[in-house]
Amino acid sequence: MKWSEQTWNAIEKHYQSILDMPFIKELSDGTLPQKKFRFYMAQDSLYLEHFGRTLSIIAAKITDLQDVLTFMRFAENAIVVENALHESYFKDFGLSDKGVLEPACHHYIHFLRSTAALESVEIAVAAVLPCFWIYREVGNYIYEIQNTVNNPYEKWIATYAGEEFSAAVDQAIAIGDKIAENSTEETRKKMTEAFIMASRMEFHFWEAAYELKRWK
């Protein structure tokens, strides 16, 4: 079994908890209150900016030149999507200011950036992978179960259930498996730990949006 398959099995309960969240259920049937989606959009915009910077750090550290190019494209796409949020979703939902990093987002992006900067590149690749992989699976899950006509969140759902995003996820998984195969058992263990931690943070990111968790 590949490293990615073993590691995905390790987060199965975390992934299922995400699917069972009120945020995901209400997003899929279009009943999610817009104030909660606006909170999510603002935090996601801030997250993507820092995520793009994290991917750039990985691109600078990774060995294989083709993987360098791939992570450079990942970084560029994260920033492009962040800009698109301002041009599209922000306008659609009446959001003019993304505000400040709230606790869940702040914790997540600082975990990713510190991992990319201070840990080995193998661990850094593992840490960013859940953002790709879980979003694709959640996007596909919602796309398959939604039966709401004119869901106000349909555009967001289509983004993460699309073929272009899925192809990028496959690339990220393949790179993770390749570097895991060429790593020591201890490094693979740390890769899995980073993957699990980021998966937990994915849950808390959506939970914070649903509960509108801000600094006190």
LINSUL-V583762 format. One record per backbone hydrogen bond with DSSP energy under -0.5 kcal/mol. CO is the residue of the C=O (numbers start at 1). NH is the residue of the N-H. Records with the same first field share a line. If there is no record, write none. Layout:
CO->NH ; NH
//
This chain:
2->6
3->7
4->8
5->9
6->10
7->11
8->11
9->12
11->15
12->16
13->17
14->18
15->19
16->20
18->21
21->25
22->26
23->27
24->28
25->29
26->30 ; 31 ; 32
27->30
33->36 ; 37
34->38
35->39
36->40
37->41
38->42
39->43
40->44
41->45
42->46
43->47
44->48
45->49
46->50
47->51
48->52
49->53
50->54
51->55
52->56
53->57
54->58
55->59
56->60
57->61
58->61 ; 62
64->68
65->69
66->70
67->71
68->72
69->73
70->74
71->75
72->76
73->77
74->78
75->79
76->80
77->81
78->82
79->83
80->84
81->85
82->86
83->87
84->88
85->90
88->92
89->93
90->95
91->94
94->96
100->102
102->106
103->107
104->108
105->109
106->110
107->111
108->112
109->113
110->114
111->115
112->116
113->117
114->118
115->119
120->124
121->125
122->126
123->127
124->128
125->129
126->130
128->131 ; 132
129->132 ; 133
130->134 ; 135
131->135
132->136
133->137
134->138
135->139
136->140
137->141
138->142
139->143
140->144
141->145
142->146
148->151
151->154
153->157
154->158
155->159
156->160
157->161
159->162
162->166
163->167
164->168
165->169
166->170
167->171
168->172
169->173
170->174
171->175
172->176
173->177
174->178
175->179
176->180
177->181
178->182
180->183
184->188
185->189
186->190
187->191
188->192
189->193
190->194
191->195
192->196
193->197
194->198
195->199
196->200
197->201
198->202
199->203
200->204
201->205
202->206
203->207
204->208
205->209
206->210
207->211
208->212 ; 213
212->214
//
